[in-house]
Amino acid sequence: MNAQRGLPPKQGTKSMLVTNYPQHLDFLPEMVSLLKVPQGWEVKAAAVGLGKPRMLYPALNGSLYVTRRDGGDVLMLTDNDGDDQFDEIKTVLYDFKGVHGITMKDNYLYLCNNTQLRRYPLKADGTLGDMELLISDLPNGGQHPNRTMSFGPDGLLYLSVGTLCNDCKESDKDAATMLQIDPKTWKRTIFASGLRNTIGFDFHPQTGELWGIDNGGDGKGNTWPPEEVNRIVKDGNYGYPFAYGKQEVDQSREDPAGDIKESVVKTTQPSVLELTAHMAPIAFVFFKGQSGIPAEYKGDGLVAWHGSWNAKKAVGFKVQRIRFKNGTAVGAEDFLTGFLQGNNRFGRPAGITISQKGVIYVSDDANGVIYSIKQKI
């Protein structure tokens, strides 16, 4: 398959399944009117012309940091007049090839690409001080180089490493895992394994549990395997590459050395919720009681579906609300839709974050737009 998820395979590729790859439309301001959000919410284009913005992180002063993997830089966007649209764009880092993951703690901005974890002290104006290299030997990117990270309630750093291929038994033990990193020593251990590519993950605000949305494999059909919503527990194995979903054995896989697939799969963690195949989840964040957000949203999450390239019917290209009940995922419903118009699309949601003021920001890395969504006044 093609080396980067999100692109159709090259012509002549074996097991080519692409039958409906939506055509790209360049962004025009009037397209915002095509977007749909739930009643009581409104959506605006907060910034345009940003190239390929990916992951987002809000600063305490109201600015928004944006990583641009393809540009190897980080932007700081500032809304000077409080209208939820950014008036000022400043490049705060320009020399970190493939930068993707971003988080913040104790006045440091943490950034990672496929092999490195770095941190930078934050200056009073939001710009960055001198770089400190913390880790330099994360698994090389392969097919899934998009590392993401977040500090947990325990103060430890969690960093997701996707599989280096589409569908294979990894030789690198740190691939297809969730790593746990001690910020006192920067030594890492494997927190959970068998996660094919969990780019989006977050900690539930009430239970403190780690939840993530895992990308299913490509080339296995239009409707299988599903995208998974997982409760990620310490030492849990989530099945990849031998199983998907609720311990459903992947019969296309050969048996592991000295064992059989079925016996291995019995020891794995089943997914909690299965969603439509090939929607390609990127960011996932919980509502954590931010001001301006209705109380009934607390404990639910938002996932950015980047959109399919190998499904018979185009799927994804939207943001969904993942509903939780009693601390567990129970269903999904549309939250931001309209990017897909027939066999055309003018956006691919990638990053999501929620500011302390209750503004939801969504990045579109196909047209270089960041959208703001908030409750109507």
C-alpha positions as CSV (number, residue, x, y, z in Angstrom):
1,M,0.0,0.0,0.0
2,N,1.1,3.6,-0.4
3,A,3.5,4.6,2.3
4,Q,1.3,7.3,4.0
5,R,-2.2,6.7,5.2
6,G,-4.6,9.2,3.7
7,L,-3.4,8.8,0.1
8,P,-4.7,6.4,-2.5
9,P,-2.4,3.5,-3.4
10,K,-0.3,3.8,-6.5
11,Q,-1.7,2.4,-9.7
12,G,-1.1,-1.3,-10.1
13,T,-1.0,-2.0,-6.3
14,K,-2.1,-5.5,-5.4
15,S,-5.5,-5.6,-3.5
16,M,-6.4,-2.1,-4.7
17,L,-9.7,-1.3,-3.2
18,V,-10.2,2.3,-3.9
19,T,-13.5,2.9,-5.6
20,N,-14.5,6.3,-4.3
21,Y,-11.8,8.8,-3.4
22,P,-13.4,12.3,-3.0
23,Q,-12.0,15.0,-5.2
24,H,-10.4,18.0,-3.4
25,L,-12.1,21.4,-3.6
26,D,-10.1,24.5,-2.6
27,F,-11.5,26.4,0.3
28,L,-13.8,29.5,-0.3
29,P,-15.2,31.6,2.5
30,E,-18.8,30.7,1.5
31,M,-18.1,27.1,2.1
32,V,-18.4,27.7,5.9
33,S,-22.2,27.9,5.4
34,L,-22.2,24.3,4.2
35,L,-20.9,23.1,7.6
36,K,-23.4,21.7,10.1
37,V,-23.1,21.7,13.9
38,P,-25.7,20.8,16.6
39,Q,-28.4,23.2,17.5
40,G,-27.1,26.0,19.7
41,W,-23.6,25.9,18.3
42,E,-22.0,28.0,15.6
43,V,-18.9,27.5,13.4
44,K,-16.5,30.0,11.9
45,A,-13.3,29.9,9.9
46,A,-10.8,31.2,12.6
47,A,-7.7,31.2,10.4
48,V,-7.1,30.4,6.7
49,G,-4.1,29.9,4.5
50,L,-2.1,27.8,7.0
51,G,-0.8,25.1,4.6
52,K,-1.2,21.8,6.4
53,P,-2.0,22.4,10.1
54,R,-2.1,19.3,12.2
55,M,-2.2,19.1,16.0
56,L,-3.4,22.0,18.3
57,Y,-2.7,23.1,21.8
58,P,-4.3,26.1,23.6
59,A,-2.1,28.4,25.6
60,L,-3.3,29.9,28.9
61,N,-3.2,33.4,27.4
62,G,-5.7,32.4,24.7
63,S,-3.2,31.8,21.9
64,L,-3.2,28.6,19.9
65,Y,-0.2,26.6,19.0
66,V,-0.3,24.6,15.8
67,T,2.2,22.0,14.5
68,R,2.8,21.6,10.8
69,R,4.4,18.3,10.1
70,D,5.0,19.0,6.4
71,G,6.5,22.4,7.1
72,G,8.6,21.3,10.1
73,D,7.4,24.3,12.1
74,V,5.1,25.5,14.9
75,L,2.8,28.5,14.7
76,M,1.3,30.6,17.4
77,L,-2.0,32.1,16.6
78,T,-3.4,35.0,18.6
79,D,-7.0,36.4,18.8
80,N,-6.4,40.0,19.8
81,D,-10.1,41.2,19.8
82,G,-11.9,38.2,21.2
83,D,-14.0,37.4,18.1
84,D,-12.8,33.8,17.9
85,Q,-10.9,34.6,14.8
86,F,-7.1,34.8,14.8
87,D,-5.6,38.2,13.9
88,E,-1.9,37.4,14.3
89,I,0.2,34.5,13.2
90,K,3.8,34.0,14.4
91,T,6.2,31.2,13.7
92,V,7.7,30.2,17.0
93,L,9.7,27.2,15.7
94,Y,10.9,26.5,12.2
95,D,13.5,23.8,12.3
96,F,11.9,20.5,13.6
97,K,11.3,18.2,10.6
98,G,8.1,16.2,10.8
99,V,7.0,17.9,14.1
100,H,3.6,16.6,15.1
101,G,2.8,15.9,18.7
102,I,2.4,18.8,21.2
103,T,1.6,19.2,24.8
104,M,2.5,21.6,27.7
105,K,3.4,21.3,31.3
106,D,5.1,23.5,34.0
107,N,5.8,26.3,31.5
108,Y,7.4,24.1,28.9
109,L,6.1,23.3,25.5
110,Y,6.8,19.7,24.5
111,L,7.1,18.6,20.9
112,C,7.8,15.4,19.1
113,N,8.3,14.0,15.6
114,N,8.8,10.3,14.7
115,T,12.1,9.8,16.5
116,Q,12.6,12.8,18.9
117,L,11.0,14.3,22.0
118,R,12.0,17.9,22.7
119,R,10.9,20.6,25.1
120,Y,11.2,24.4,25.0
121,P,10.8,26.9,27.9
122,L,7.9,29.3,27.3
123,K,8.7,33.0,27.3
124,A,6.3,35.6,28.6
125,D,5.2,36.5,25.0
126,G,4.5,32.8,24.1
127,T,7.7,32.4,22.1
128,L,10.2,29.6,22.8
129,G,13.5,29.4,24.5
130,D,16.4,27.0,23.8
131,M,15.6,23.5,22.9
132,E,16.3,20.5,25.2
133,L,16.5,17.1,23.5
134,L,14.9,14.5,25.8
135,I,14.6,11.4,23.6
136,S,16.2,10.8,20.2
137,D,15.6,7.1,19.5
138,L,11.8,6.6,19.1
139,P,11.0,4.1,16.4
140,N,11.5,5.5,12.9
141,G,8.3,6.6,11.2
142,G,7.6,4.1,8.6
143,Q,4.0,4.2,7.4
144,H,2.8,5.9,10.6
145,P,5.2,8.7,11.7
146,N,2.6,10.9,13.5
147,R,3.5,10.7,17.2
148,T,1.2,12.3,19.7
149,M,1.6,12.7,23.5
150,S,-0.1,13.9,26.7
151,F,0.7,14.1,30.4
152,G,-1.6,11.9,32.4
153,P,-3.2,12.5,35.8
154,D,-0.2,10.6,37.3
155,G,2.2,13.2,36.0
156,L,3.8,10.7,33.5
157,L,4.0,11.4,29.8
158,Y,2.2,9.1,27.4
159,L,3.3,8.9,23.8
160,S,1.7,6.9,21.0
161,V,3.8,5.1,18.4
162,G,2.0,3.6,15.4
163,T,2.9,0.5,13.5
164,L,5.7,1.1,11.0
165,C,3.8,-0.8,8.3
166,N,0.2,-1.4,7.2
167,D,-0.1,-5.0,8.4
168,C,2.9,-6.9,9.8
169,K,4.5,-8.3,12.9
170,E,6.8,-5.5,14.1
171,S,10.4,-6.1,14.8
172,D,10.7,-3.0,17.0
173,K,9.1,-3.7,20.4
174,D,8.2,0.0,20.8
175,A,6.1,0.1,17.6
176,A,2.3,-0.2,17.8
177,T,2.3,0.8,21.4
178,M,1.5,3.4,24.0
179,L,4.7,4.4,25.7
180,Q,4.8,5.7,29.3
181,I,7.7,8.1,30.0
182,D,9.0,9.2,33.4
183,P,9.8,12.9,33.3
184,K,12.3,12.5,36.1
185,T,14.6,10.3,34.0
186,W,13.0,10.3,30.5
187,K,13.2,6.5,30.5
188,R,10.3,4.8,28.8
189,T,8.3,1.6,29.3
190,I,5.6,0.0,27.2
191,F,2.2,0.9,28.8
192,A,0.1,-1.0,26.3
193,S,0.7,-2.9,23.0
194,G,-1.2,-4.2,20.0
195,L,-2.4,-0.7,19.1
196,R,-2.1,-0.3,15.3
197,N,-2.1,3.5,15.3
198,T,-3.8,5.4,18.1
199,I,-3.0,9.0,17.2
200,G,-5.9,10.4,19.2
201,F,-6.0,9.7,22.9
202,D,-7.0,11.5,26.1
203,F,-7.7,10.9,29.8
204,H,-11.3,10.8,31.0
205,P,-12.0,13.8,33.3
206,Q,-14.0,11.8,35.8
207,T,-12.3,8.4,35.9
208,G,-8.8,9.4,34.9
209,E,-8.7,6.4,32.5
210,L,-6.9,6.5,29.2
211,W,-9.0,6.2,26.1
212,G,-7.9,6.2,22.5
213,I,-9.3,5.7,18.9
214,D,-7.3,3.2,16.9
215,N,-7.0,3.1,13.1
216,G,-7.9,-0.3,11.6
217,G,-5.9,-1.9,8.9
218,D,-6.0,-1.1,5.2
219,G,-6.5,-3.5,2.3
220,K,-8.9,-5.9,4.1
221,G,-12.2,-4.8,2.5
222,N,-14.6,-1.9,2.5
223,T,-16.2,-2.6,5.9
224,W,-13.5,-4.3,7.9
225,P,-11.7,-3.9,10.2
226,P,-13.5,-1.3,12.3
227,E,-12.1,1.8,13.8
228,E,-11.9,1.1,17.6
229,V,-12.6,3.0,20.7
230,N,-10.4,1.5,23.4
231,R,-10.0,1.9,27.1
232,I,-6.3,1.6,27.3
233,V,-5.0,-0.2,30.4
234,K,-1.6,-0.9,31.8
235,D,0.0,-4.0,30.2
236,G,-3.0,-4.5,27.9
237,N,-2.5,-6.0,24.5
238,Y,-5.1,-4.8,22.0
239,G,-4.7,-7.5,19.4
240,Y,-2.8,-6.0,16.4
241,P,-1.8,-7.7,14.2
242,F,-3.8,-10.8,15.0
243,A,-7.2,-9.3,15.9
244,Y,-9.4,-6.3,15.7
245,G,-12.6,-5.2,17.5
246,K,-13.9,-7.6,20.2
247,Q,-11.2,-10.2,19.8
248,E,-12.1,-10.9,16.2
249,V,-9.3,-13.0,14.7
250,D,-7.7,-11.7,11.5
251,Q,-7.7,-14.8,9.4
252,S,-5.5,-13.2,6.8
253,R,-2.6,-13.4,9.3
254,E,-0.3,-16.3,9.6
255,D,0.0,-18.0,13.0
256,P,2.7,-16.6,15.2
257,A,5.8,-18.7,15.8
258,G,5.1,-21.6,18.2
259,D,1.4,-20.7,18.7
260,I,-1.9,-20.2,16.9
261,K,-3.8,-16.9,16.3
262,E,-6.8,-18.0,18.2
263,S,-5.0,-18.7,21.4
264,V,-3.0,-15.4,21.3
265,V,-6.2,-13.4,20.7
266,K,-7.9,-14.8,23.8
267,T,-5.3,-12.9,25.9
268,T,-6.0,-9.5,24.3
269,Q,-8.2,-6.6,25.3
270,P,-11.4,-6.3,23.3
271,S,-12.5,-2.8,22.0
272,V,-15.3,-1.1,23.8
273,L,-16.9,0.4,20.8
274,E,-16.5,-0.3,17.1
275,L,-17.1,2.4,14.4
276,T,-17.2,2.5,10.6
277,A,-14.0,1.2,8.9
278,H,-11.6,3.5,7.1
279,M,-12.8,6.8,8.6
280,A,-9.2,7.4,9.8
281,P,-9.2,8.9,13.3
282,I,-6.7,11.6,14.1
283,A,-7.3,13.7,17.2
284,F,-9.4,12.7,20.2
285,V,-10.2,15.0,23.2
286,F,-12.6,14.9,26.1
287,F,-14.9,17.7,27.3
288,K,-13.5,18.5,30.7
289,G,-16.0,21.0,32.1
290,Q,-14.6,24.1,30.3
291,S,-16.6,27.2,30.6
292,G,-19.1,27.8,27.8
293,I,-19.7,24.1,27.2
294,P,-23.1,22.6,28.2
295,A,-22.8,20.4,31.3
296,E,-24.2,17.4,29.5
297,Y,-21.1,17.3,27.3
298,K,-18.7,16.7,30.2
299,G,-17.1,13.3,30.0
300,D,-17.9,12.9,26.3
301,G,-15.2,13.2,23.6
302,L,-14.7,14.5,20.1
303,V,-12.9,12.6,17.4
304,A,-11.6,14.0,14.1
305,W,-12.3,11.6,11.2
306,H,-9.7,12.4,8.5
307,G,-11.7,10.5,5.9
308,S,-11.4,7.4,3.8
309,W,-9.4,6.6,0.7
310,N,-10.2,2.9,0.3
311,A,-13.9,2.5,1.0
312,K,-16.6,1.9,-1.6
313,K,-18.6,4.7,-0.1
314,A,-16.6,7.7,1.2
315,V,-16.8,7.9,5.0
316,G,-15.4,10.2,7.6
317,F,-14.4,13.8,6.7
318,K,-16.2,15.0,9.9
319,V,-16.0,15.4,13.6
320,Q,-18.1,13.2,15.9
321,R,-19.1,13.2,19.5
322,I,-18.3,10.0,21.3
323,R,-20.9,9.6,24.0
324,F,-19.9,8.1,27.4
325,K,-22.2,6.7,30.1
326,N,-20.9,5.7,33.5
327,G,-17.3,6.3,32.3
328,T,-17.5,4.0,29.2
329,A,-18.1,4.7,25.5
330,V,-21.6,3.9,24.3
331,G,-22.1,5.5,20.9
332,A,-21.2,8.2,18.4
333,E,-23.1,11.0,16.7
334,D,-22.2,13.7,14.2
335,F,-20.9,17.0,15.6
336,L,-19.3,18.8,12.6
337,T,-20.2,17.7,9.1
338,G,-20.5,19.1,5.6
339,F,-16.9,18.8,4.3
340,L,-18.0,16.0,2.1
341,Q,-20.2,17.2,-0.7
342,G,-21.2,14.3,-3.0
343,N,-17.9,13.0,-4.5
344,N,-16.1,16.2,-3.5
345,R,-14.6,17.3,-0.2
346,F,-13.2,20.7,1.0
347,G,-11.8,19.6,4.3
348,R,-10.1,16.8,6.2
349,P,-10.3,17.3,10.0
350,A,-7.0,16.5,11.8
351,G,-6.4,18.3,15.1
352,I,-8.9,19.2,17.8
353,T,-8.6,21.1,21.1
354,I,-10.9,22.9,23.5
355,S,-9.9,26.2,25.1
356,Q,-10.6,27.1,28.7
357,K,-13.2,29.5,27.4
358,G,-15.0,26.6,25.7
359,V,-14.1,27.3,22.1
360,I,-13.5,24.1,20.1
361,Y,-10.8,24.4,17.4
362,V,-10.5,22.0,14.5
363,S,-7.7,22.0,12.0
364,D,-8.2,21.0,8.4
365,D,-4.9,19.9,6.8
366,A,-6.2,19.7,3.3
367,N,-7.1,23.4,2.9
368,G,-5.1,25.0,5.7
369,V,-8.1,26.2,7.7
370,I,-8.7,26.2,11.5
371,Y,-12.4,26.3,12.5
372,S,-13.8,27.6,15.7
373,I,-17.0,26.1,17.2
374,K,-18.8,27.5,20.2
375,Q,-22.2,27.9,21.8
376,K,-24.3,30.8,20.4
377,I,-24.7,33.7,22.7
